[in-house]
């Protein structure tokens, strides 16, 4: 399938058009769409009727003869879709539709599928008047050709019913996830969330920690492509000093990330809000790294995440383009690929997560072997010895654990 992509630079826009068009082409590639032509226009303001000016519409009309669809770089209004479809007599799509299609094709878990379905239905509802019969038989895709009023109303009712059901089903999963978070807090388990622009190296970092910890071999998909990871994956990982935490990978962000998707994935991204530490992975080789950080922080603020919890992890220093990067504090420069400065990263995580730990000396009775096992597996045990009346341990523990062990402490 071949397409023309169209973008506009206008007064007050908040992103770089050249970088955004490059991303749009990458989104097309992710949907197996080949970009044949790329058109851009500078306007004072977006045309409410056709997004681009009349002259550019005429130029576009002359090019559509040998392509399958036209894709605009921003989300089009229902009226713009209808007008452009009528004029160009070809399928018209936009950036939001492309991202939704990518998410739909890559969603594997039931939760991710429900989240994408909710986002897609919220996107489709106001656009039914300009669409074709793509809902008939519940086929995928988002074409844009008209249908009769009766058919449109039936489609609206069908979407609303399925949207209500999807929201109900997702609410049950959200409740279960909330219960899991409460349980982790009760168990004094630290949680670290990985966030960042899509394709910055989050999944690679997750897989490094999994391999380094040797606690399990459940890696996540790691691929040089936009939105390779949609599911929220959580793994228990271990630092060099034996202290453990839960590491959660999240979906990558991108400029102009559809609002419907942010809202639909809000329950999943609650993991970030509740995390003890947020690692924002940044592609330090990108000339647009500042914009990537800004986009990510904007979404995090929308979700109510405290930005003071962020440790900025500038990845891909092996590409040797990070010399002019002005890092935000606190930060670490690393290369996951070449495993550079990973020890520095782990020390920074340790200091932030466990900086308030206390050294205690205890003698635990043999009846508490489960506690002994927990301390040996999850804390920095400086020394231990089997005694006649119990097990002596000297370990770094959290304030909560110290309070729990109070009656067994040798020295107060």
Order of alpha helices (4+ residues) and beta strands (2+ residues): beta-alpha-beta-alpha-beta-alpha-beta-alpha-alpha-alpha-beta-alpha-beta-beta-alpha-alpha-beta-alpha-beta-beta-alpha-beta-alpha-beta-beta-alpha
